[in-house]
Amino acid sequence: MVVEMAKEKYTRFEKARIIGARALQISMGAPVLIKTEDTTSPMLMALAELEAGVIPITVRRRMPVKKEMG
């Protein structure tokens, strides 16, 4: 069973992974999806995109399968 997460319910580890992945994309030349004041740091640009909710990355969590004791 796979559950897709809403934008507001990321754990701190998921946020770190998303920001890091997006910052890498930006540093490799991917277009920035919003206008930011600080254009020197890909990390800050990725953080601003996450806060705006425009990052095109989804998080899929695998949920454990419930087994009944027999």
Secondary structure, DSSP 8 states (H G I E B T S, - for coil): -EEE--TT---HHHHHHHHHHHHHHHHTT---SS--S--S-HHHHHHHHHHHT------EEE--------
